[in-house]
Amino acid sequence: MRERMTARQCAWRRRSLLGGVTGVATLAALGGAPAVAGRAQPRLVVVGGGPGGLSVARRIAEQGGVRVTVIEANARYAACFWSNHVYGGTADPDSILYGYDGVRAAGVEVIQDRAVAVDRERRAVRLATGGRVAYDRLLIAPGIGFRDVPGYDAAAQKAMPHAYDTRPGSLMKLRQQLRDMPDGGKVLVAVPGGTYRCPPAPYERVSLIAHYLKHAKPKSTIQVIDGKNTFLHQAVTQRAWKERYPGMIEWLPVDFVGEVQAVEAGTRTLHTGFGRFTGDVVNFIPPQRAGDIAVNAGLADETGFCPVAFPQMRSRRDDTVFVVGDAVEAHTMPKAATAAVSQAHACAGAIRQDLLGATPPSPALELACYSFLDPRHAVINTSTYAPTTGGGVKRVDAYNSDKRESAETRRNQAAEAQGWFRSVTRHLFA
Ligand SMILES: Cc1cc2nc3c(=O)[nH]c(=O)nc-3n(C[C@H](O)[C@H](O)[C@H](O)COP(=O)(O)OP(=O)(O)OC[C@H]3O[C@@H](n4cnc5c(N)ncnc54)[C@H](O)[C@@H]3O)c2cc1C
């Protein structure tokens, strides 16, 4: 309950939220026997060209000595962490799409293909087009996958896009549906319970869709059915909804509506234990787990995510494999792009230690999640984490916006978020 920043938060902001993709750590003296001795160019293969995968890939390529190959399914990355601004009408759809030319220019080989299997015994990744890519070390960074919900098959996902991953088509489809909806229509947003990427993001989505509707289709409404009874920044967010979008948003907690149990795309209907909910536009955000390739490779546990030893991010299932980003079973550490970038520091160091014998750094693990209440005001959650002796991770410091923050502070946080987005995408993709 404070507006004043903690010392750690100041330090965090001074480092400009970029950590894992900027600044080359000084290589300490070589120590220990490298895992792949006597070879000029050991190879790191990275599955996934998002913030986690690219932060590690670029850092290692920058430092030299390792051949780095990224396998990425899509030709263009849709920066889902800024996608809500596209729905709000304040960001151009093209402004969140990034190609991989800059990554190639930085010395990283990029294969545009889908990784469909990992042969851990022979240390090779199999591609959808039939090829195999051999590795000395493998980094798995595929982001999230989605748990099965009856009726929400591939066709239903096209008709009712969740718009919660990095495929441009899904994000743009939701935008188009919002634009095609008549004034007086209803948008239904379903938020999952359990662990999902970026905890405040669904509520930011509601705020920014409401901003769009208020100006473009003021008779419209939004109904939120939540898989939880409470959410981060709840008091601040609900107050902002009341003040900025009066009468437009209805939020219903899980105790009142139940969890979504089945989807009927033809009638845009969500079935919960307690009833059925429909909308002119339905944004169903499904429950989540690690990306398919991580699960299929046997790297996930019963939580659906991949257990790793912090801070190096080495898989607990395979010593030659590392995992970063949203696919990780990260205990209390939320799934965020800033977290993925932060995890990449120590991970890149550990991979270089394995392959070249370089001494790894032990940087702090930090994250920031922004949530815009309207296009000019944002609330923030920043946290710092430390590894525990057993290879886990625990939160050591946190700052959450509260309802007494001034409008000026929220404008500053919005500006800071914009600066972060520009910087992180430049450092990942330029
Ligand atoms: C609406 C929204 C708002 C958000 N706001 C914030 C915020 O304010 N701050 C913040 O820090 N985070 C935010 N996030 C979270 C952030 O987007 C994720 O945490 C981040 O993208 C995770 O990075 P990643 O590299 O683990 O996965 P991703 O970004 O999902 O990247 C994974 C990549 O792997 C590729 N891939 C997957 N499987 C395969 C395969 N088999 N073969 C080849 N390629 C594959 C995918 O195509 C994708 O490009 C937000 C998310 C959303 C949805």
The ligand as a MOL file (V3000), in Angstrom:
LIG
                    3D

  0  0  0     0  0            999 V3000
M  V30 BEGIN CTAB
M  V30 COUNTS 53 58 0 0 0
M  V30 BEGIN ATOM
M  V30 1 C -2.7420 -9.9160 -23.5820 0
M  V30 2 C -1.3830 -10.1710 -22.9760 0
M  V30 3 C -0.7160 -9.1500 -22.2870 0
M  V30 4 C 0.5390 -9.3900 -21.7130 0
M  V30 5 N 1.1960 -8.3730 -21.0390 0
M  V30 6 C 2.4360 -8.5870 -20.5220 0
M  V30 7 C 3.1470 -7.5440 -19.8080 0
M  V30 8 O 2.6590 -6.4260 -19.5820 0
M  V30 9 N 4.3930 -7.8170 -19.3380 0
M  V30 10 C 4.9650 -9.0250 -19.5420 0
M  V30 11 O 6.1090 -9.1920 -19.1110 0
M  V30 12 N 4.3170 -10.0440 -20.1750 0
M  V30 13 C 3.0750 -9.8650 -20.6570 0
M  V30 14 N 2.3960 -10.8910 -21.2970 0
M  V30 15 C 2.9610 -12.2630 -21.2780 0
M  V30 16 C 3.9380 -12.5210 -22.4230 0
M  V30 17 O 3.3160 -12.3720 -23.6620 0
M  V30 18 C 4.4880 -13.9420 -22.3030 0
M  V30 19 O 4.8960 -14.1710 -20.9730 0
M  V30 20 C 5.6790 -14.1310 -23.2230 0
M  V30 21 O 5.2590 -13.9940 -24.5570 0
M  V30 22 C 6.3370 -15.5050 -22.9970 0
M  V30 23 O 7.4410 -15.6510 -23.8350 0
M  V30 24 P 7.8960 -17.1010 -24.3370 0
M  V30 25 O 9.1160 -16.8470 -25.1460 0
M  V30 26 O 7.9480 -18.0530 -23.2150 0
M  V30 27 O 6.6900 -17.6120 -25.2560 0
M  V30 28 P 6.0140 -16.9850 -26.5690 0
M  V30 29 O 6.0760 -15.5080 -26.5680 0
M  V30 30 O 4.6800 -17.6250 -26.6790 0
M  V30 31 O 6.9430 -17.5000 -27.7480 0
M  V30 32 C 6.9890 -18.8560 -28.0680 0
M  V30 33 C 7.3180 -19.0170 -29.5520 0
M  V30 34 O 7.5290 -20.4130 -29.8030 0
M  V30 35 C 6.9400 -20.7680 -31.0240 0
M  V30 36 N 6.6560 -22.2080 -30.9910 0
M  V30 37 C 5.8580 -22.8770 -30.1250 0
M  V30 38 N 5.8900 -24.2010 -30.3690 0
M  V30 39 C 6.7330 -24.3670 -31.4140 0
M  V30 40 C 7.1850 -25.5120 -32.1330 0
M  V30 41 N 6.7520 -26.7470 -31.8230 0
M  V30 42 N 8.0420 -25.3300 -33.1580 0
M  V30 43 C 8.4850 -24.0890 -33.4950 0
M  V30 44 N 8.0890 -22.9610 -32.8580 0
M  V30 45 C 7.2240 -23.1080 -31.8130 0
M  V30 46 C 5.6880 -19.8810 -31.1070 0
M  V30 47 O 5.2710 -19.7140 -32.4520 0
M  V30 48 C 6.1860 -18.5840 -30.4600 0
M  V30 49 O 6.6880 -17.6760 -31.4250 0
M  V30 50 C 1.1260 -10.6740 -21.8580 0
M  V30 51 C 0.4520 -11.6930 -22.5620 0
M  V30 52 C -0.7880 -11.4450 -23.1080 0
M  V30 53 C -1.4990 -12.5650 -23.8590 0
M  V30 END ATOM
M  V30 BEGIN BOND
M  V30 1 1 1 2
M  V30 2 1 2 3
M  V30 3 2 2 52
M  V30 4 2 3 4
M  V30 5 1 4 5
M  V30 6 1 4 50
M  V30 7 2 5 6
M  V30 8 1 6 7
M  V30 9 1 6 13
M  V30 10 2 7 8
M  V30 11 1 7 9
M  V30 12 1 9 10
M  V30 13 2 10 11
M  V30 14 1 10 12
M  V30 15 2 12 13
M  V30 16 1 13 14
M  V30 17 1 14 15
M  V30 18 1 14 50
M  V30 19 1 15 16
M  V30 20 1 16 17
M  V30 21 1 16 18
M  V30 22 1 18 19
M  V30 23 1 18 20
M  V30 24 1 20 21
M  V30 25 1 20 22
M  V30 26 1 22 23
M  V30 27 1 23 24
M  V30 28 2 24 25
M  V30 29 1 24 26
M  V30 30 1 24 27
M  V30 31 1 27 28
M  V30 32 2 28 29
M  V30 33 1 28 30
M  V30 34 1 28 31
M  V30 35 1 31 32
M  V30 36 1 32 33
M  V30 37 1 33 34
M  V30 38 1 33 48
M  V30 39 1 34 35
M  V30 40 1 35 36
M  V30 41 1 35 46
M  V30 42 1 36 37
M  V30 43 1 36 45
M  V30 44 2 37 38
M  V30 45 1 38 39
M  V30 46 1 39 40
M  V30 47 2 39 45
M  V30 48 1 40 41
M  V30 49 2 40 42
M  V30 50 1 42 43
M  V30 51 2 43 44
M  V30 52 1 44 45
M  V30 53 1 46 47
M  V30 54 1 46 48
M  V30 55 1 48 49
M  V30 56 2 50 51
M  V30 57 1 51 52
M  V30 58 1 52 53
M  V30 END BOND
M  V30 END CTAB
M  END
